[in-house]
Amino acid sequence: MGEDYYLATLDGRYLSTEVAGGFTGRVIGVYATAGTVHVDWFDYEGARSD
């Protein structure tokens, strides 16, 4: 279909209960700060930790 774009990485440990204290989940999504955005598809694939 289209092209895949690598947007960012983050260390998920900083969102864990042990580090953040009381945080129990993670949320990821698409949002716009201005104007109108049309999103046909959003897909997430977690990276493997080596």
C-alpha positions as CSV (number, residue, x, y, z in Angstrom):
1,M,0.0,0.0,0.0
2,G,2.0,3.0,1.3
3,E,5.3,3.4,2.9
4,D,6.2,2.5,6.5
5,Y,7.7,5.3,8.6
6,Y,9.8,4.9,11.7
7,L,8.7,7.6,14.0
8,A,10.3,7.1,17.3
9,T,11.5,4.8,20.0
10,L,11.1,5.0,23.7
11,D,12.3,3.0,26.7
12,G,9.1,1.5,28.1
13,R,10.7,0.9,31.5
14,Y,10.1,4.6,32.4
15,L,6.3,3.8,32.2
16,S,6.5,0.8,34.4
17,T,4.9,0.6,37.9
18,E,8.4,0.2,39.4
19,V,9.8,3.4,37.9
20,A,6.8,5.7,37.5
21,G,5.1,4.6,40.7
22,G,1.5,3.4,40.3
23,F,1.3,3.6,36.5
24,T,-0.4,0.4,35.4
25,G,-0.7,0.7,31.6
26,R,0.5,2.2,28.3
27,V,-1.4,4.0,25.7
28,I,-0.3,4.8,22.1
29,G,-2.2,6.6,19.4
30,V,-2.4,9.3,16.8
31,Y,-3.3,12.8,17.4
32,A,-3.2,16.2,15.7
33,T,-2.3,19.5,17.4
34,A,-3.9,21.7,14.7
35,G,-6.0,21.3,11.5
36,T,-7.7,18.2,10.3
37,V,-6.0,14.8,10.0
38,H,-7.4,11.7,8.3
39,V,-5.9,8.4,9.4
40,D,-6.8,5.3,7.4
41,W,-4.8,2.9,9.4
42,F,-2.6,2.8,12.5
43,D,-0.5,-0.2,13.4
44,Y,2.0,-0.8,16.2
45,E,4.7,-3.4,16.5
46,G,6.7,-3.6,19.7
47,A,10.5,-3.8,19.4
48,R,12.4,-6.7,20.8
49,S,14.7,-6.1,23.7
50,D,18.1,-7.6,23.2
